[in-house]
Amino acid sequence: MRDHFEMLSKINAKRQKFENDFLVKMRENEEDKRYFMGFLTHCCDLSGSMKKFPESREWSIRVSQEFSAQCKEEQELDLPVTPYMKDLDNKAVMAKQEIGFLTFVTLPLWKLANESLNNQLEHLVSNVEQNIAEWKKEIPS
């Protein structure tokens, strides 16, 4: 995740440079090919959020449980608590975290993947957008 935004920026720059020949050009250069494969691997790492909501929600709950356990351990060791891992057992807090993560991390990633692969992943982008809408319903008004 450390290099997420830099990766998106580099892939987007290559897309703009190569335009309609993006996939062909990315295969011609070994370094570009490896970088694009790394990008696709990163997409796979964040694939839980592009699934339909019931399954995506289960992935989110598992990650939140892992973060909550880490937060608890940080507190027990008297270490600074990682802010976004705090209070995830509260449904509204978790929903807000998911909305932010999906909106600012996952959606741009899957939009770029879709554009890079000739719009063959539109259904996955749609799932992420739908998941954002579903998480919004879980925040009390």
Disulfide bonds with the S-S distance in Angstrom:
none
